[in-house]
Each structure stands twice: as structure tokens, then as C-alpha cells.
Amino acid sequence: MVDWPFLGSAEGAAPPAVAPTPIEIVTLSDIANSRAQAPPEPEEETLEENEEAEVQPAAAAPPPSAPTPRPDQPLRLGDIEDRLKGPGAPRPNPATAPGPRRPQVGDGSRESQTIASRVAALTQRHMVGCWRSSIDASDPGRLRVVLQFRLDPRGRLDGNPRVLSPRSVAGDPELRVAVERAVRAVRDCSPFPFPDDALVGEHYDFWRENVYRFGADLN
């Protein structure tokens, strides 16, 4: 042990006695045991968590479901149209709804009869110059031919003429010749003068489909 001299005292004097200071020795195991025995500190709610809890919106209510029709009550067409259009859409009034478009010339009217008569007269006059009569046959009165043909808006033949009568010419050479002459007459007369006529030119429905009868006693 090293003895340090006491400064400030006289030589040869003994140094004053000093009381020892107690020292507590703490090990690492004591610190760990103290932390394990200490009760856990309560967790404090943060301000952000409180704000999120206050800002959360309420759950939206589900949309109302459409009423289901009862089995004993059939669903009307008007109800379906109202659902498709949405609420508040006006429903059409049958009394004010526009009806079908009526023709300018009614069936059976005096004007329609005048137009039909004019079409027949123009056909007769135009066909005479194209058709060769069967007056040279042995019995021209029985050689009657009925043809149906269609015209386009320009008065030209649209397709081939259709023979409505007779149904057959087998075994009758004179009747076959009469049919051939009638078909040739319709083809040679195309175009017809209907589009240029002042009365019937704009009434295409009256001369679009035509039925004409050929015969020595009719023309």
C-alpha cells in the first residue's frame, strides 16, 4: 500500500482519518430481474389513431331493391318501359301518339279510280303498237293470254313477264304462238309512258305491278 503525504500539515504529523464510503455492487442479472418484475406501462393512444376513429364514415345503406311482381299480378309492358327509362320519365299518351301514315290516294276514292282508268288506257294504247294479234288463227276468240309484269320507276320492264293464263300450251300450236306474241309485246313496249304522264307519273304504286289480257276480242 502506498502512503501519500498530506499536504499542508507539518512534517512528521499523521494525516487525519477518512471514513470509507459504502459502494453497492449491481450485476446485470439484477437489472434484468428488476425489469421483468416491473409492471408494464400502459400504452397511450396516439392522436392519429383517435382522429382516424373519428373520421371513419358510417356504412352506406344498401339501395332499395325493385319490387317483385306477385305471381297473380302479371307485369305490364308499360311497367317495363318505366323501369328502363327511370323514375320521372313521361309515359306516351296513346291518344296523342302519331298513327300510321295514310296514302294520299285512298282505295275506292274517285281520284284513285281516275288514276287506275288512266293507267289502263295508257297500257292499252301503248301495247297496241307492240302486240301482233292472233286474228289470223282458225279460232282467235279462244286464244286469250294473261300476263303479269313489273315496271321500275322509269317505266322499264323489271324481270321477265309471268304467264298467268293459259296454264299449258302442250298440243296446241296456235295457243303457244299467242303466248309467245304476248310476251314479246311486253318486252318490245318497254319502257312504258307512265313516268312522263301528268296524272299518273307520281303515282308509281298504280303502275308498278301490271296484269294485261291479250285476246282478239279484247283488243
ChimeraX commands (.cxc) that place a marker at each C-alpha (Angstrom):
marker #1 position 0.00,0.00,0.00 radius 0.5
marker #1 position 1.34,3.46,-0.97 radius 0.5
marker #1 position 1.14,6.25,1.56 radius 0.5
marker #1 position 0.61,9.74,0.09 radius 0.5
marker #1 position 1.83,12.68,2.12 radius 0.5
marker #1 position -0.81,15.04,3.47 radius 0.5
marker #1 position -0.19,18.41,2.01 radius 0.5
marker #1 position -0.46,21.41,4.29 radius 0.5
marker #1 position 0.41,19.68,7.51 radius 0.5
marker #1 position 3.56,19.86,9.43 radius 0.5
marker #1 position 6.24,17.47,8.78 radius 0.5
marker #1 position 6.03,14.42,10.86 radius 0.5
marker #1 position 2.31,14.92,11.70 radius 0.5
marker #1 position -0.04,12.00,10.97 radius 0.5
marker #1 position -2.85,12.53,8.33 radius 0.5
marker #1 position -6.47,12.76,9.52 radius 0.5
marker #1 position -8.58,9.61,9.35 radius 0.5
marker #1 position -11.15,9.42,6.38 radius 0.5
marker #1 position -14.41,7.43,6.76 radius 0.5
marker #1 position -14.87,4.82,3.95 radius 0.5
marker #1 position -17.85,5.34,1.51 radius 0.5
marker #1 position -20.02,2.23,1.04 radius 0.5
marker #1 position -20.36,1.06,-2.63 radius 0.5
marker #1 position -23.30,-1.10,-3.84 radius 0.5
marker #1 position -22.31,-3.62,-6.47 radius 0.5
marker #1 position -25.14,-4.29,-9.03 radius 0.5
marker #1 position -24.84,-7.12,-11.54 radius 0.5
marker #1 position -26.55,-7.49,-14.98 radius 0.5
marker #1 position -28.79,-10.29,-13.70 radius 0.5
marker #1 position -30.18,-7.93,-11.04 radius 0.5
marker #1 position -31.09,-5.34,-13.75 radius 0.5
marker #1 position -32.85,-7.99,-15.86 radius 0.5
marker #1 position -34.81,-9.31,-12.90 radius 0.5
marker #1 position -35.95,-5.82,-11.92 radius 0.5
marker #1 position -37.22,-5.09,-15.43 radius 0.5
marker #1 position -39.09,-8.40,-15.59 radius 0.5
marker #1 position -40.79,-7.75,-12.22 radius 0.5
marker #1 position -41.80,-4.17,-13.10 radius 0.5
marker #1 position -45.45,-3.88,-14.28 radius 0.5
marker #1 position -45.87,-2.96,-18.00 radius 0.5
marker #1 position -46.55,0.68,-18.69 radius 0.5
marker #1 position -49.99,1.37,-20.26 radius 0.5
marker #1 position -49.90,2.20,-23.97 radius 0.5
marker #1 position -51.12,5.65,-24.75 radius 0.5
marker #1 position -53.41,6.14,-27.72 radius 0.5
marker #1 position -51.90,8.38,-30.24 radius 0.5
marker #1 position -53.66,11.39,-31.64 radius 0.5
marker #1 position -53.60,9.93,-35.13 radius 0.5
marker #1 position -55.50,6.81,-34.04 radius 0.5
marker #1 position -58.15,8.94,-32.33 radius 0.5
marker #1 position -58.53,11.10,-35.41 radius 0.5
marker #1 position -58.88,8.04,-37.67 radius 0.5
marker #1 position -61.55,6.63,-35.37 radius 0.5
marker #1 position -63.49,9.91,-35.55 radius 0.5
marker #1 position -63.14,10.36,-39.33 radius 0.5
marker #1 position -64.33,6.89,-40.32 radius 0.5
marker #1 position -67.64,7.32,-42.27 radius 0.5
marker #1 position -70.72,5.36,-41.45 radius 0.5
marker #1 position -71.54,2.37,-43.64 radius 0.5
marker #1 position -73.80,3.28,-46.61 radius 0.5
marker #1 position -77.28,1.81,-46.59 radius 0.5
marker #1 position -77.94,-0.76,-49.36 radius 0.5
marker #1 position -80.07,0.53,-52.32 radius 0.5
marker #1 position -83.74,-0.41,-52.22 radius 0.5
marker #1 position -84.50,-3.46,-54.28 radius 0.5
marker #1 position -87.05,-3.30,-57.09 radius 0.5
marker #1 position -90.46,-4.67,-56.13 radius 0.5
marker #1 position -91.01,-8.19,-57.33 radius 0.5
marker #1 position -94.37,-8.69,-59.06 radius 0.5
marker #1 position -96.65,-11.18,-57.45 radius 0.5
marker #1 position -97.49,-14.35,-59.39 radius 0.5
marker #1 position -101.14,-13.36,-59.52 radius 0.5
marker #1 position -100.32,-9.88,-60.89 radius 0.5
marker #1 position -98.74,-10.00,-64.41 radius 0.5
marker #1 position -96.13,-7.41,-65.30 radius 0.5
marker #1 position -97.36,-4.94,-67.90 radius 0.5
marker #1 position -95.33,-3.67,-70.84 radius 0.5
marker #1 position -95.71,-0.11,-69.59 radius 0.5
marker #1 position -94.13,-1.04,-66.25 radius 0.5
marker #1 position -91.08,-2.48,-68.02 radius 0.5
marker #1 position -90.69,0.69,-70.11 radius 0.5
marker #1 position -90.93,2.86,-66.98 radius 0.5
marker #1 position -88.15,0.86,-65.25 radius 0.5
marker #1 position -85.89,1.17,-68.27 radius 0.5
marker #1 position -86.46,4.92,-68.64 radius 0.5
marker #1 position -86.03,5.62,-64.93 radius 0.5
marker #1 position -88.19,7.47,-62.44 radius 0.5
marker #1 position -89.97,10.59,-63.57 radius 0.5
marker #1 position -89.98,9.74,-67.30 radius 0.5
marker #1 position -93.27,10.68,-69.00 radius 0.5
marker #1 position -95.30,7.87,-70.48 radius 0.5
marker #1 position -96.62,8.26,-74.06 radius 0.5
marker #1 position -100.28,9.07,-74.43 radius 0.5
marker #1 position -101.98,6.70,-76.91 radius 0.5
marker #1 position -104.49,9.42,-77.78 radius 0.5
marker #1 position -101.77,11.82,-78.99 radius 0.5
marker #1 position -99.36,9.25,-80.47 radius 0.5
marker #1 position -98.91,9.57,-84.25 radius 0.5
marker #1 position -100.74,6.91,-86.22 radius 0.5
marker #1 position -99.74,5.15,-89.43 radius 0.5
marker #1 position -99.17,7.32,-92.45 radius 0.5
marker #1 position -102.17,7.30,-94.75 radius 0.5
marker #1 position -101.77,7.19,-98.52 radius 0.5
marker #1 position -102.55,10.34,-100.41 radius 0.5
marker #1 position -104.96,8.50,-102.65 radius 0.5
marker #1 position -107.42,6.27,-100.79 radius 0.5
marker #1 position -108.67,2.94,-102.10 radius 0.5
marker #1 position -112.05,3.27,-103.76 radius 0.5
marker #1 position -111.93,7.08,-103.94 radius 0.5
marker #1 position -112.83,8.96,-107.07 radius 0.5
marker #1 position -109.25,10.07,-107.57 radius 0.5
marker #1 position -107.88,6.53,-107.32 radius 0.5
marker #1 position -110.45,5.30,-109.82 radius 0.5
marker #1 position -109.43,8.07,-112.21 radius 0.5
marker #1 position -105.76,7.16,-111.93 radius 0.5
marker #1 position -106.46,3.44,-112.42 radius 0.5
marker #1 position -108.53,4.18,-115.53 radius 0.5
marker #1 position -105.74,6.37,-116.89 radius 0.5
marker #1 position -103.15,3.61,-116.34 radius 0.5
marker #1 position -105.36,1.08,-118.18 radius 0.5
marker #1 position -105.88,3.45,-121.10 radius 0.5
marker #1 position -102.14,4.21,-121.43 radius 0.5
marker #1 position -101.33,0.48,-121.29 radius 0.5
marker #1 position -103.92,-0.30,-123.97 radius 0.5
marker #1 position -102.73,2.45,-126.27 radius 0.5
marker #1 position -99.06,1.61,-125.81 radius 0.5
marker #1 position -99.49,-2.18,-126.17 radius 0.5
marker #1 position -101.39,-1.99,-129.47 radius 0.5
marker #1 position -98.30,-0.78,-131.27 radius 0.5
marker #1 position -96.18,-3.63,-129.88 radius 0.5
marker #1 position -98.51,-6.64,-130.00 radius 0.5
marker #1 position -99.30,-8.78,-133.02 radius 0.5
marker #1 position -102.85,-10.05,-132.81 radius 0.5
marker #1 position -103.89,-13.67,-133.32 radius 0.5
marker #1 position -106.65,-12.67,-135.72 radius 0.5
marker #1 position -105.07,-14.89,-138.36 radius 0.5
marker #1 position -105.70,-18.04,-136.28 radius 0.5
marker #1 position -108.50,-20.50,-137.03 radius 0.5
marker #1 position -110.38,-19.56,-133.81 radius 0.5
marker #1 position -108.87,-16.31,-132.48 radius 0.5
marker #1 position -111.58,-15.91,-129.81 radius 0.5
marker #1 position -110.23,-18.75,-127.71 radius 0.5
marker #1 position -106.62,-17.55,-127.78 radius 0.5
marker #1 position -106.59,-15.47,-124.63 radius 0.5
marker #1 position -103.36,-14.79,-122.79 radius 0.5
marker #1 position -102.98,-13.08,-119.40 radius 0.5
marker #1 position -99.56,-11.77,-118.39 radius 0.5
marker #1 position -98.25,-10.17,-115.23 radius 0.5
marker #1 position -95.21,-7.88,-115.34 radius 0.5
marker #1 position -93.42,-5.37,-113.12 radius 0.5
marker #1 position -92.04,-1.95,-114.06 radius 0.5
marker #1 position -89.35,0.11,-112.37 radius 0.5
marker #1 position -89.86,3.82,-111.56 radius 0.5
marker #1 position -88.56,4.73,-115.04 radius 0.5
marker #1 position -91.24,2.62,-116.71 radius 0.5
marker #1 position -88.84,-0.11,-117.83 radius 0.5
marker #1 position -89.57,-3.82,-117.59 radius 0.5
marker #1 position -88.25,-5.29,-114.34 radius 0.5
marker #1 position -87.71,-9.02,-114.88 radius 0.5
marker #1 position -89.50,-11.40,-117.22 radius 0.5
marker #1 position -93.27,-11.38,-117.75 radius 0.5
marker #1 position -95.17,-14.15,-115.96 radius 0.5
marker #1 position -97.86,-16.14,-117.79 radius 0.5
marker #1 position -100.96,-16.42,-115.62 radius 0.5
marker #1 position -103.14,-17.97,-118.34 radius 0.5
marker #1 position -103.11,-20.44,-120.04 radius 0.5
marker #1 position -101.52,-22.94,-117.69 radius 0.5
marker #1 position -100.26,-25.16,-120.50 radius 0.5
marker #1 position -99.83,-24.94,-124.29 radius 0.5
marker #1 position -98.96,-28.58,-124.85 radius 0.5
marker #1 position -100.61,-29.94,-128.01 radius 0.5
marker #1 position -101.91,-26.51,-129.07 radius 0.5
marker #1 position -99.54,-24.77,-131.51 radius 0.5
marker #1 position -101.80,-21.75,-132.03 radius 0.5
marker #1 position -102.08,-21.11,-128.31 radius 0.5
marker #1 position -98.31,-21.40,-127.96 radius 0.5
marker #1 position -97.84,-18.78,-130.68 radius 0.5
marker #1 position -100.32,-16.47,-128.94 radius 0.5
marker #1 position -98.36,-16.72,-125.69 radius 0.5
marker #1 position -95.08,-16.02,-127.45 radius 0.5
marker #1 position -96.54,-12.93,-129.15 radius 0.5
marker #1 position -97.88,-11.57,-125.87 radius 0.5
marker #1 position -94.54,-11.99,-124.08 radius 0.5
marker #1 position -92.73,-10.36,-127.00 radius 0.5
marker #1 position -95.16,-7.43,-126.96 radius 0.5
marker #1 position -94.44,-6.62,-123.29 radius 0.5
marker #1 position -90.71,-6.72,-123.90 radius 0.5
marker #1 position -90.92,-4.56,-127.04 radius 0.5
marker #1 position -93.11,-1.96,-125.33 radius 0.5
marker #1 position -90.59,-1.27,-122.59 radius 0.5
marker #1 position -90.24,1.48,-121.47 radius 0.5
marker #1 position -93.87,2.40,-120.79 radius 0.5
marker #1 position -95.04,6.05,-120.81 radius 0.5
marker #1 position -96.31,6.24,-117.22 radius 0.5
marker #1 position -93.47,8.32,-115.67 radius 0.5
marker #1 position -94.00,11.16,-118.17 radius 0.5
marker #1 position -97.78,11.34,-117.75 radius 0.5
marker #1 position -99.00,14.36,-115.79 radius 0.5
marker #1 position -101.77,12.43,-114.00 radius 0.5
marker #1 position -100.16,9.08,-113.11 radius 0.5
marker #1 position -96.45,9.93,-113.22 radius 0.5
marker #1 position -96.13,10.48,-109.46 radius 0.5
marker #1 position -98.35,7.51,-108.52 radius 0.5
marker #1 position -95.86,4.69,-109.02 radius 0.5
marker #1 position -97.90,2.31,-106.87 radius 0.5
marker #1 position -100.62,2.27,-109.52 radius 0.5
marker #1 position -98.44,1.06,-112.40 radius 0.5
marker #1 position -95.64,-0.84,-110.67 radius 0.5
marker #1 position -97.46,-4.19,-110.93 radius 0.5
marker #1 position -99.48,-4.76,-114.10 radius 0.5
marker #1 position -101.78,-7.51,-115.33 radius 0.5
marker #1 position -102.75,-7.36,-119.01 radius 0.5
marker #1 position -105.10,-9.57,-121.04 radius 0.5
marker #1 position -104.36,-10.28,-124.70 radius 0.5
marker #1 position -107.09,-11.50,-127.00 radius 0.5
marker #1 position -108.56,-10.77,-130.40 radius 0.5
marker #1 position -111.98,-9.87,-128.91 radius 0.5
marker #1 position -110.49,-7.71,-126.14 radius 0.5
marker #1 position -108.07,-5.51,-128.07 radius 0.5
marker link #1:1,2 radius 0.2
marker link #1:2,3 radius 0.2
marker link #1:3,4 radius 0.2
marker link #1:4,5 radius 0.2
marker link #1:5,6 radius 0.2
marker link #1:6,7 radius 0.2
marker link #1:7,8 radius 0.2
marker link #1:8,9 radius 0.2
marker link #1:9,10 radius 0.2
marker link #1:10,11 radius 0.2
marker link #1:11,12 radius 0.2
marker link #1:12,13 radius 0.2
marker link #1:13,14 radius 0.2
marker link #1:14,15 radius 0.2
marker link #1:15,16 radius 0.2
marker link #1:16,17 radius 0.2
marker link #1:17,18 radius 0.2
marker link #1:18,19 radius 0.2
marker link #1:19,20 radius 0.2
marker link #1:20,21 radius 0.2
marker link #1:21,22 radius 0.2
marker link #1:22,23 radius 0.2
marker link #1:23,24 radius 0.2
marker link #1:24,25 radius 0.2
marker link #1:25,26 radius 0.2
marker link #1:26,27 radius 0.2
marker link #1:27,28 radius 0.2
marker link #1:28,29 radius 0.2
marker link #1:29,30 radius 0.2
marker link #1:30,31 radius 0.2
marker link #1:31,32 radius 0.2
marker link #1:32,33 radius 0.2
marker link #1:33,34 radius 0.2
marker link #1:34,35 radius 0.2
marker link #1:35,36 radius 0.2
marker link #1:36,37 radius 0.2
marker link #1:37,38 radius 0.2
marker link #1:38,39 radius 0.2
marker link #1:39,40 radius 0.2
marker link #1:40,41 radius 0.2
marker link #1:41,42 radius 0.2
marker link #1:42,43 radius 0.2
marker link #1:43,44 radius 0.2
marker link #1:44,45 radius 0.2
marker link #1:45,46 radius 0.2
marker link #1:46,47 radius 0.2
marker link #1:47,48 radius 0.2
marker link #1:48,49 radius 0.2
marker link #1:49,50 radius 0.2
marker link #1:50,51 radius 0.2
marker link #1:51,52 radius 0.2
marker link #1:52,53 radius 0.2
marker link #1:53,54 radius 0.2
marker link #1:54,55 radius 0.2
marker link #1:55,56 radius 0.2
marker link #1:56,57 radius 0.2
marker link #1:57,58 radius 0.2
marker link #1:58,59 radius 0.2
marker link #1:59,60 radius 0.2
marker link #1:60,61 radius 0.2
marker link #1:61,62 radius 0.2
marker link #1:62,63 radius 0.2
marker link #1:63,64 radius 0.2
marker link #1:64,65 radius 0.2
marker link #1:65,66 radius 0.2
marker link #1:66,67 radius 0.2
marker link #1:67,68 radius 0.2
marker link #1:68,69 radius 0.2
marker link #1:69,70 radius 0.2
marker link #1:70,71 radius 0.2
marker link #1:71,72 radius 0.2
marker link #1:72,73 radius 0.2
marker link #1:73,74 radius 0.2
marker link #1:74,75 radius 0.2
marker link #1:75,76 radius 0.2
marker link #1:76,77 radius 0.2
marker link #1:77,78 radius 0.2
marker link #1:78,79 radius 0.2
marker link #1:79,80 radius 0.2
marker link #1:80,81 radius 0.2
marker link #1:81,82 radius 0.2
marker link #1:82,83 radius 0.2
marker link #1:83,84 radius 0.2
marker link #1:84,85 radius 0.2
marker link #1:85,86 radius 0.2
marker link #1:86,87 radius 0.2
marker link #1:87,88 radius 0.2
marker link #1:88,89 radius 0.2
marker link #1:89,90 radius 0.2
marker link #1:90,91 radius 0.2
marker link #1:91,92 radius 0.2
marker link #1:92,93 radius 0.2
marker link #1:93,94 radius 0.2
marker link #1:94,95 radius 0.2
marker link #1:95,96 radius 0.2
marker link #1:96,97 radius 0.2
marker link #1:97,98 radius 0.2
marker link #1:98,99 radius 0.2
marker link #1:99,100 radius 0.2
marker link #1:100,101 radius 0.2
marker link #1:101,102 radius 0.2
marker link #1:102,103 radius 0.2
marker link #1:103,104 radius 0.2
marker link #1:104,105 radius 0.2
marker link #1:105,106 radius 0.2
marker link #1:106,107 radius 0.2
marker link #1:107,108 radius 0.2
marker link #1:108,109 radius 0.2
marker link #1:109,110 radius 0.2
marker link #1:110,111 radius 0.2
marker link #1:111,112 radius 0.2
marker link #1:112,113 radius 0.2
marker link #1:113,114 radius 0.2
marker link #1:114,115 radius 0.2
marker link #1:115,116 radius 0.2
marker link #1:116,117 radius 0.2
marker link #1:117,118 radius 0.2
marker link #1:118,119 radius 0.2
marker link #1:119,120 radius 0.2
marker link #1:120,121 radius 0.2
marker link #1:121,122 radius 0.2
marker link #1:122,123 radius 0.2
marker link #1:123,124 radius 0.2
marker link #1:124,125 radius 0.2
marker link #1:125,126 radius 0.2
marker link #1:126,127 radius 0.2
marker link #1:127,128 radius 0.2
marker link #1:128,129 radius 0.2
marker link #1:129,130 radius 0.2
marker link #1:130,131 radius 0.2
marker link #1:131,132 radius 0.2
marker link #1:132,133 radius 0.2
marker link #1:133,134 radius 0.2
marker link #1:134,135 radius 0.2
marker link #1:135,136 radius 0.2
marker link #1:136,137 radius 0.2
marker link #1:137,138 radius 0.2
marker link #1:138,139 radius 0.2
marker link #1:139,140 radius 0.2
marker link #1:140,141 radius 0.2
marker link #1:141,142 radius 0.2
marker link #1:142,143 radius 0.2
marker link #1:143,144 radius 0.2
marker link #1:144,145 radius 0.2
marker link #1:145,146 radius 0.2
marker link #1:146,147 radius 0.2
marker link #1:147,148 radius 0.2
marker link #1:148,149 radius 0.2
marker link #1:149,150 radius 0.2
marker link #1:150,151 radius 0.2
marker link #1:151,152 radius 0.2
marker link #1:152,153 radius 0.2
marker link #1:153,154 radius 0.2
marker link #1:154,155 radius 0.2
marker link #1:155,156 radius 0.2
marker link #1:156,157 radius 0.2
marker link #1:157,158 radius 0.2
marker link #1:158,159 radius 0.2
marker link #1:159,160 radius 0.2
marker link #1:160,161 radius 0.2
marker link #1:161,162 radius 0.2
marker link #1:162,163 radius 0.2
marker link #1:163,164 radius 0.2
marker link #1:164,165 radius 0.2
marker link #1:165,166 radius 0.2
marker link #1:166,167 radius 0.2
marker link #1:167,168 radius 0.2
marker link #1:168,169 radius 0.2
marker link #1:169,170 radius 0.2
marker link #1:170,171 radius 0.2
marker link #1:171,172 radius 0.2
marker link #1:172,173 radius 0.2
marker link #1:173,174 radius 0.2
marker link #1:174,175 radius 0.2
marker link #1:175,176 radius 0.2
marker link #1:176,177 radius 0.2
marker link #1:177,178 radius 0.2
marker link #1:178,179 radius 0.2
marker link #1:179,180 radius 0.2
marker link #1:180,181 radius 0.2
marker link #1:181,182 radius 0.2
marker link #1:182,183 radius 0.2
marker link #1:183,184 radius 0.2
marker link #1:184,185 radius 0.2
marker link #1:185,186 radius 0.2
marker link #1:186,187 radius 0.2
marker link #1:187,188 radius 0.2
marker link #1:188,189 radius 0.2
marker link #1:189,190 radius 0.2
marker link #1:190,191 radius 0.2
marker link #1:191,192 radius 0.2
marker link #1:192,193 radius 0.2
marker link #1:193,194 radius 0.2
marker link #1:194,195 radius 0.2
marker link #1:195,196 radius 0.2
marker link #1:196,197 radius 0.2
marker link #1:197,198 radius 0.2
marker link #1:198,199 radius 0.2
marker link #1:199,200 radius 0.2
marker link #1:200,201 radius 0.2
marker link #1:201,202 radius 0.2
marker link #1:202,203 radius 0.2
marker link #1:203,204 radius 0.2
marker link #1:204,205 radius 0.2
marker link #1:205,206 radius 0.2
marker link #1:206,207 radius 0.2
marker link #1:207,208 radius 0.2
marker link #1:208,209 radius 0.2
marker link #1:209,210 radius 0.2
marker link #1:210,211 radius 0.2
marker link #1:211,212 radius 0.2
marker link #1:212,213 radius 0.2
marker link #1:213,214 radius 0.2
marker link #1:214,215 radius 0.2
marker link #1:215,216 radius 0.2
marker link #1:216,217 radius 0.2
marker link #1:217,218 radius 0.2
marker link #1:218,219 radius 0.2
view
